[in-house]
């Protein structure tokens, strides 16, 4: 679409189409043999870009419409929740789906949604501090039969009387039935965030990021894990993600992907969330807006944040990644915001038929 992103306002009937798309994508992923369908949580986006406000709730529905595919939270925006409500909702979804929901946590990047829920976003340090304490609360609730927490933001339980005694601990009811695997996006690659992840056994997702940055962050994640007593092979406990368009030639794939690439950049660049080059990553770290016209699809293809071309070339590149990152077990594929449902399902189908068999 040619109109500026901020001028969009879709009617509610159109916004709710995201749930039909989620159902179609989940059923296609289930049928085609994918391991996980990852969903993103966002709020208040009348522009029509990201319209799923509650992943665990949707995941329960999708799990009951499919047979085996997992539903991943990429990611629950923790500062928009009370941590114990998020822990309860995930535990309930885990039980109702028999373990088919994958937990993921993120700090958020939209001021409109995080600040509206009463948490800091403009103050990056305050946002990080709150997020880290919230995650610590969630992990205690998941991992301990009973727990207490005393921090800057939360005193759990509160020091109040209850049925003749004073509260000293809480138990999450229900708790998940199995150990919870936790994933978090690696967005800026800061030493603090990687150390936090390593200290708590949190796995990392690096998606749509320039290849040179991926190499550095994979090594940094491995080093952080080593500092916390975990010896990981390079790429272990990580997901590497790409935006993708398969066609019979690179030129045809680029031509097909370009309008959706430009729409994606139009929305994401002002938020400073493109990572197609070293310059973009520097802007992400500084929380600076990026130029929507400063990103080109050709640059993304050259930096391997986008994969555009025939399946044989994608297979060959993934074989290179197998050798480069011996611990890497998970690849995530995605498309630009605004890509039509039919095109995404066509691409899922082609990837499953032409790329996945080379790795089974």
Buried (B, 14 or more C-beta within 10 A) or exposed (E): EEEEBEEBEBEEEEBEEBBEBBBBBBBBBBBBEBBBBBBBBBBEBEBBBBBBBBBBEBBBBBBEEBEEBBBBBBBBBBBBBEBBEBBBBBBBBBBBBEBBBBBBBBBBBBEEBBBEBEBBBEEBEBBBBBBBBBBBBBBBBBBBEEBEBEBEBBEBBEEEEEEEEEBEEBEBEEBBEEEBBBBBBBBBBEEEBBBBBBBBBBBBBBBBBBBEBBEBBBEBBBBBBEEEEBEBEBBBBBBBBBBBBBBEEBEBBBBBBBBBBBBBBBBBBBBBBBBBBEBBBEBBBEBEEBEBEBBBBBBBBBBBBBBBBBBEBBBEBBEEBEEBBEEBBBBBBBBBBBBEBEBBBEBBBBBBEBBBEEEE
